[in-house]
Amino acid sequence: MSIFRDIPPTAGLPLSIRELAAAYRNRHAGGLLAQDFQNFLGAPYAAVTCSGTSALYIICEALKELSPKRTILVPSFICPLVAFALRRAGFFIEPYDVGPRDFNGDAGRVAAACAANADIGTILINHLGGIPCDLTRFEQTIRATGLFVIEDCAQSFGALHKGRPVGTLGDFSFFSLAAGKGLTLYEGGVLAVNKNEHAALMDAKIRQLVKCDFRREARRILELLGYGLFYRPLLFWFVFTLPQLYWSRRGDDIKALREDFDSTFPVHAVSDFRKAAGHIAFPRIAGAIGSQREKAACYREALKNLPGLCILQEAAGDAATYPYVIALFDQPEKKLQALQAFAGAGLGVSQIYARALADYGYVQDSVPNRNSENARRLAERAITLSTSPFLKKSDIEKCIEIMHTVCGR
Ligand SMILES: Cc1ncc(COP(=O)(O)O)c(C=O)c1O
């Protein structure tokens, strides 16, 4: 078992203690992080929030001022925190199923759902795994019914759909700056508005809903410092893999995958120090994404002909960011075999979500149990291959070798 060299499962951007010290010295520059996002997106408004979840919650609170409709179409394979944000804002969830080998919904089914329920006023799309979702397929329905579009860009900052950055395709978007999500404040998020006419409303909502919470922010600052120290292969096993092993052995896959979320997420102000840490690391994102793409291409090339395996990738003309690579087996048994083969190897192989959204016990009262067949299929058959900056060429070669063995080649 690899204890002293354990690769993180996703491509979180490491932060050095030197960068954190520079962030402290330049904390007055914290306000520039929102500007970084706004400039990158060319958006009229962006703001830093304490999480992606709180960003979505604030967007939904603003939506209530724009439309009386209270039902949102949500993909069936998505982070359960999304359901918490929507429910807290008083919205109902109508799941639409993702594709069998992508995270796009079916245009006909989405149109039918809108025709059947006049309360549907918004569709949330998700660029999961940094792979741009194809919004154009819903264009007719969006135009015909005046749906608002929220983009969940929690995992996809920097991805391009037909040359346009994700986060600029719909009306509103949000990004996650949680640990492991690329650029990080340990916990954090960004919300963006794409139409001038919504900027003032969003700003007013932020002023109304976001409160100072010194104790929680102090804890986040300590966690960010801990991230600077521990987010490296030498120490990652102790802070991440050890608790994961503990919960796996106890048979709790939800806790092992850190999906034991709590509906009482905070909505508090982020300190200038943490924002400055994000601003200082921001220029490194482009290079990190380039390296993730190279690693993804390497996996794709080496695994493309393996029987019973599909490596998910973006549509032609799009550019995914690949914070990890999704390998989808035809058979659920193969996924289990693969996870066993990688256990203890320290190569960062993991899973996306343990369940379809409707199947998490803690959201069952708010997510109807329908339209989730493909999501269940993905949960049962997909593993993730790391594109972490710590992953070396020799690690990728080992991963490829193990995948060949699992797939019988
Ligand atoms: C697709 C997706 N949406 C939303 C979220 C919530 O973001 P955060 O953890 O920053 O609240 C996540 C985070 O795991 C996510 O992966």
The ligand as an SDF file (V2000), in Angstrom:
LIG
                    3D

 16 16  0  0  0  0  0  0  0  0999 V2000
  -21.2440   19.5090  -10.1360 C   0  0  0  0  0  0  0  0  0  0  0  0
  -21.1910   20.2100   -8.8190 C   0  0  0  0  0  0  0  0  0  0  0  0
  -22.1230   21.1210   -8.5190 N   0  0  0  0  0  0  0  0  0  0  0  0
  -22.1010   21.7920   -7.3470 C   0  0  0  0  0  0  0  0  0  0  0  0
  -21.1340   21.5520   -6.3910 C   0  0  0  0  0  0  0  0  0  0  0  0
  -21.1420   22.3020   -5.0960 C   0  0  0  0  0  0  0  0  0  0  0  0
  -20.0190   23.1350   -4.9960 O   0  0  0  0  0  0  0  0  0  0  0  0
  -19.3600   23.4690   -3.5690 P   0  0  0  0  0  0  0  0  0  0  0  0
  -18.7540   22.2150   -3.0260 O   0  0  0  0  0  0  0  0  0  0  0  0
  -18.3550   24.5290   -3.8440 O   0  0  0  0  0  0  0  0  0  0  0  0
  -20.4660   23.9610   -2.6980 O   0  0  0  0  0  0  0  0  0  0  0  0
  -20.1420   20.6100   -6.6600 C   0  0  0  0  0  0  0  0  0  0  0  0
  -19.0910   20.3230   -5.6580 C   0  0  0  0  0  0  0  0  0  0  0  0
  -18.7870   19.2170   -5.3420 O   0  0  0  0  0  0  0  0  0  0  0  0
  -20.1730   19.9140   -7.8950 C   0  0  0  0  0  0  0  0  0  0  0  0
  -19.2400   19.0050   -8.2020 O   0  0  0  0  0  0  0  0  0  0  0  0
  1  2  1  0
  2  3  1  0
  2 15  2  0
  3  4  2  0
  4  5  1  0
  5  6  1  0
  5 12  2  0
  6  7  1  0
  7  8  1  0
  8  9  2  0
  8 10  1  0
  8 11  1  0
 12 13  1  0
 12 15  1  0
 13 14  2  0
 15 16  1  0
M  END
$$$$
